[in-house]
Amino acid sequence: MEYNTQKTQLLLPEYGRIIQQLVERCKELPTKEERSEMAMAIIDFMGQRNPHLRDEENYKHKLWDHLYILADYDLDADSPYPFPTREELAEKPKRMEYPKLQGDFKFYGKSILQLIEKAIELEPGDEKEALIEVIANNMKKSYNVYNKEHVTDDVIFRHLKELSSNRLDLTNIEALEKSKIYYATANRNNANKNNNNRNQSNTNTNVNKRRFTNNNNNKNRR
């Protein structure tokens, strides 16, 4: 009996040993034309065996890359895509940059930073002042929703100055609007609490009425 541990190691186990053997057979064909024709057939077979790949973008390109890997980067055949090298596939992806908002300001979101940068680029005037006020009001709403408490305007102004590196002039803003989101949520919670208390009171009253009625009926039977 031959065990899998005694066989040649699979380069891409998800494709199975049959496809690995077909690729080895393709490499042994004498002419490039024959190898190219068989490579195309193997690509079709790989697509049939792994239909989920068709949902991915550029899945044909991925299949050809996998075919070349299965050939151990040694296949002389025509391909609609350039074959990758070992070095290209071994290269680590570039480090992704994390959002700049950290610590106490993370709840403002990336969109606030983008709006601040846009406001900085604008020339002084009514449009710039209006945008700064919109930014500050949205910051106040975000603060109230995230922290579940009301915040004073001077705190928002301080945060906006820090986020803009003191590049935005806030002297023309006297006061910010109250956060309708926070107050609407608080009022809704209070209304629900009052309704629950009212319903509980009505339930207790009905229970007491039923008890009184039952007691009177029992007395009358006696």
Sequence and secondary structure as in RCSB ss.txt:
>XXXX:A:sequence
MEYNTQKTQLLLPEYGRIIQQLVERCKELPTKEERSEMAMAIIDFMGQRNPHLRDEENYKHKLWDHLYILADYDL
DADSPYPFPTREELAEKPKRMEYPKLQGDFKFYGKSILQLIEKAIELEPGDEKEALIEVIANNMKKSYNVYNKEH
VTDDVIFRHLKELSSNRLDLTNIEALEKSKIYYATANRNNANKNNNNRNQSNTNTNVNKRRFTNNNNNKNRR
>XXXX:A:secstr
   GGGS   SSGGGHHHHHHHHHHHHH SSHHHHHHHHHHHHHHHHHH GGGGGSTTHHHHHHHHHHHHTTT  
    SS    HHHHHS        S  GGGGGG HHHHHHHHHHHHS SSHHHHHHHHHHHHHHHHHHHHHHTS 
  HHHHHHHHHHHTTT S  TT       HHHHHHHHHHHHHHHHHHHHHHHHHHHHHHHHHHHHHHHHHH 
